[in-house]
Amino acid sequence: MKIFATEYLLIDLESEKWHCRRCNHDLGSARENYKFGLLVHERDPREIHAPILDEAYEFTFAPDPDWVRIIEYYCPECGTMMEVEYLPPGHPLTRDIHLDIDALKLQWATREELKAPILGPDTVWERKHHHH
């Protein structure tokens, strides 16, 4: 059974693997950091945040590339951008999702697989207003 983890990530609970939601590419063990299965591209922050002021000024509005780097993560199969993070140079990639796979398996053992994510506020509103 595959469950939705993020807008672009699925977890296959049977194989315990991360998958791209766009192309279903296997991204590696769900017990590990999904970013290890992605393509990583480092960007100069001045490419993203225009300096606005010209080089005549010591300080601009762009982040200093000696202090920060922008890291983009892409699916190696379809090229979907999965995540972006700002890190100081030399900082290891972060692990932003750490799930208890065994607990997820128990939680989903009696549920049906969802074909699309359920939006909480709409679902809650509909339940509240259909119990007249």
C-alpha positions as CSV (number, residue, x, y, z in Angstrom):
1,M,0.0,0.0,0.0
2,K,1.3,3.4,-0.9
3,I,0.5,6.4,1.3
4,F,1.0,10.1,0.7
5,A,3.9,11.7,2.6
6,T,4.2,15.1,0.9
7,E,3.0,16.8,-2.3
8,Y,5.7,14.9,-4.2
9,L,6.5,11.8,-2.0
10,L,4.8,8.5,-1.4
11,I,5.8,5.7,0.9
12,D,5.2,2.1,-0.2
13,L,4.6,0.4,3.2
14,E,5.0,-3.1,1.8
15,S,8.5,-2.4,0.3
16,E,9.3,0.3,2.8
17,K,10.5,2.6,-0.1
18,W,10.1,6.3,-0.9
19,H,8.6,6.9,-4.4
20,C,8.1,10.0,-6.5
21,R,4.3,10.8,-6.8
22,R,4.7,12.0,-10.3
23,C,6.5,9.0,-11.9
24,N,6.6,6.4,-9.2
25,H,10.4,6.2,-9.3
26,D,11.9,4.2,-6.3
27,L,13.9,6.7,-4.2
28,G,15.3,4.3,-1.6
29,S,14.5,3.1,1.9
30,A,11.7,4.9,3.7
31,R,13.7,4.3,6.9
32,E,16.4,6.6,5.5
33,N,16.5,10.2,4.3
34,Y,14.6,10.4,1.0
35,K,17.1,13.1,-0.2
36,F,19.7,10.4,-0.6
37,G,17.7,9.1,-3.6
38,L,17.4,12.5,-5.3
39,L,19.5,14.6,-7.6
40,V,21.1,17.5,-5.7
41,H,21.8,20.9,-7.2
42,E,23.5,23.7,-5.4
43,R,22.5,27.2,-6.4
44,D,24.2,30.6,-5.9
45,P,21.7,32.6,-3.9
46,R,22.4,35.6,-6.1
47,E,20.7,33.7,-9.0
48,I,17.5,33.4,-7.0
49,H,17.5,36.7,-5.0
50,A,18.4,39.6,-7.2
51,P,20.9,42.0,-5.6
52,I,18.8,45.0,-6.5
53,L,21.7,47.4,-5.7
54,D,24.7,47.4,-8.0
55,E,28.2,46.3,-7.3
56,A,29.2,49.9,-6.1
57,Y,27.6,49.0,-2.7
58,E,29.3,46.7,-0.2
59,F,26.0,45.1,0.9
60,T,23.0,44.2,-1.3
61,F,19.7,42.4,-0.8
62,A,21.1,39.1,-2.1
63,P,22.3,36.5,0.5
64,D,26.0,36.2,0.7
65,P,27.1,32.9,-1.0
66,D,30.0,32.6,1.6
67,W,27.3,32.3,4.2
68,V,24.4,30.4,2.6
69,R,23.8,28.0,-0.2
70,I,20.5,27.0,-1.8
71,I,20.1,23.3,-2.3
72,E,17.5,21.9,-4.7
73,Y,16.4,18.3,-4.8
74,Y,15.0,16.6,-7.9
75,C,13.6,13.2,-8.9
76,P,16.3,11.5,-10.9
77,E,13.7,10.0,-13.2
78,C,11.2,12.8,-14.1
79,G,13.0,15.9,-12.8
80,T,10.3,17.0,-10.4
81,M,11.7,19.4,-7.8
82,M,10.9,17.8,-4.5
83,E,12.5,20.2,-2.0
84,V,14.6,23.3,-1.6
85,E,16.6,24.3,1.5
86,Y,18.9,27.1,2.5
87,L,22.0,25.8,4.3
88,P,25.4,27.2,5.4
89,P,28.3,26.0,3.3
90,G,29.6,22.7,4.5
91,H,26.4,21.8,6.4
92,P,25.2,18.2,5.8
93,L,21.8,17.7,4.0
94,T,19.0,17.9,6.5
95,R,16.6,15.1,7.3
96,D,13.2,16.9,7.5
97,I,11.0,13.7,7.5
98,H,11.6,10.9,9.9
99,L,8.6,8.6,10.2
100,D,7.9,5.5,12.3
101,I,7.3,3.0,9.5
102,D,6.2,0.2,11.8
103,A,3.6,2.5,13.4
104,L,2.4,3.6,9.9
105,K,2.0,-0.1,8.9
106,L,-0.2,-0.7,12.0
107,Q,-2.2,2.5,11.4
108,W,-2.9,1.7,7.7
109,A,-3.4,-2.1,8.2
110,T,-7.2,-1.7,8.3
111,R,-7.6,1.3,5.9
112,E,-8.1,1.4,2.2
113,E,-5.4,2.9,0.0
114,L,-6.2,6.5,-1.0
115,K,-6.0,7.3,-4.7
116,A,-5.8,11.1,-4.0
117,P,-5.0,13.1,-0.8
118,I,-7.9,14.2,1.3
119,L,-8.0,17.8,2.2
120,G,-8.7,18.2,5.9
121,P,-10.7,21.5,6.1
122,D,-13.1,20.5,3.2
123,T,-13.6,17.1,4.6
124,V,-14.2,18.3,8.1
125,W,-16.7,21.0,6.9
126,E,-18.6,18.4,4.8
127,R,-18.9,16.0,7.8
128,K,-20.1,18.8,10.1
129,H,-22.8,19.9,7.6
130,H,-24.1,16.5,6.5
131,H,-25.3,15.4,10.0
132,H,-28.6,17.2,10.2
